[in-house]
Amino acid sequence: MNATSAHAETDANLCARLSAHVRDVPDFPRAGVLFKDITPLLANAQAFRDCVDALAAPWLGAGIHAVCGIEARGFIFGAALAHALGAGFVPLRKGGKLPAATRGADFQLEYGQARLEVHADAMAPGARALIVDDVLATGGTLLAAFELVQSLGVQVAGASVVVELDFLHGRARWPTGMPLHSLLRY
């Protein structure tokens, strides 16, 4: 077995172990939706540690200055990932939640419209940022985060998500050529 196939096997084993901690919840938040619940993964210390380590791996040595976590579950992974990368953490919040001057981006969700905001002085122009969220579904939230972070004059290095729902084709909305790392794909 060569090093490449050993690495792939390790990745497959890790994904299987992490997937064992993702619970399917039918008909949530509405009938016909199969919700991927990551709270069991968060509750298991080893699984959470392995998840954060795997999210960090592609970005080690990439010169990340800030990790931008999308409210709310992106805060959990983003803060842990910032720690692992030796970077700062910048929250991308729902509209009206930040106390100082902000920049914002409006976007469409599967079930309506939403807004993300960031403090206007959260990062210095030219800084390198990584965007983090728990799930990539239709891609609207992640794209809005990308555009919002770029509006500050910050270089987006890429994005990482724990779960990607392939059947919703959210990756197609992500800028071509921009790195997008997902751990678990359904």
Long-range contacts (C-beta under 8 A, 24 or more apart in sequence): 14-50, 14-54, 14-183, 15-183, 15-184, 17-47, 17-50, 18-47, 18-50, 18-51, 18-54, 18-183, 18-184, 19-184, 20-47, 21-47, 22-163, 22-184, 29-111, 30-111, 36-135, 36-163, 36-165, 36-186, 38-73, 38-134, 38-135, 38-162, 38-163, 41-162, 42-76, 48-80, 51-77, 51-162, 51-183, 52-77, 52-80, 52-81, 52-84, 53-84, 54-183, 55-81, 55-84, 55-132, 55-160, 55-162, 55-181, 55-183, 56-81, 56-84, 56-85, 58-158, 58-160, 58-179, 58-181, 59-85, 59-130, 59-157, 59-158, 59-160, 59-181, 60-85, 62-128, 62-130, 62-157, 63-128, 63-157, 64-128, 64-129, 64-130, 64-157, 65-123, 65-124, 65-127, 65-128, 65-129, 66-90, 66-122, 66-123, 66-127, 66-128, 66-129, 66-130, 66-154, 67-129, 67-130, 67-131, 67-132, 68-92, 68-118, 68-129, 68-130, 68-131, 68-132, 68-145, 68-149, 69-132, 69-133, 70-116, 70-131, 70-132, 70-133, 70-141, 70-142, 70-145, 71-97, 71-116, 73-133, 73-134, 73-135, 74-132, 74-133, 74-134, 76-134, 77-132, 77-133, 77-134, 77-160, 77-162, 78-132, 81-130, 81-132, 81-160, 85-130, 87-130, 88-123, 90-118, 90-119, 90-122, 90-123, 90-129, 91-118, 92-116, 92-117, 92-118, 92-131, 92-145, 92-148, 92-149, 93-117, 93-118, 103-148, 103-151, 103-152, 104-148, 105-144, 105-145, 105-147, 105-148, 105-151, 106-144, 107-140, 107-141, 107-143, 107-144, 108-140, 109-138, 109-140, 109-141, 110-137, 110-138, 110-140, 114-141, 114-144, 116-141, 116-144, 116-145, 116-148, 117-148, 118-148, 118-149, 118-152, 120-152, 122-152, 123-149, 123-152, 123-154, 124-154, 125-152, 125-153, 125-154, 126-153, 126-154, 126-155, 127-154, 127-155, 128-154, 128-155, 128-157, 129-154, 129-155, 129-156, 129-157, 130-156, 130-157, 130-158, 130-159, 130-160, 131-156, 131-158, 131-159, 131-160, 132-159, 132-160, 132-161, 133-159, 133-161, 133-162, 134-161, 134-162, 134-163, 135-161, 135-162, 135-163, 135-164, 135-165, 136-161, 136-163, 136-164, 136-165, 136-170, 136-171, 136-180, 136-182, 137-165, 137-168, 137-170, 138-168, 138-169, 138-170, 138-173, 139-168, 139-169, 139-170, 139-171, 139-172, 139-173, 139-174, 140-170, 140-173, 142-170, 142-173, 142-174, 142-180, 143-173, 143-174, 143-175, 146-174, 146-175, 146-178
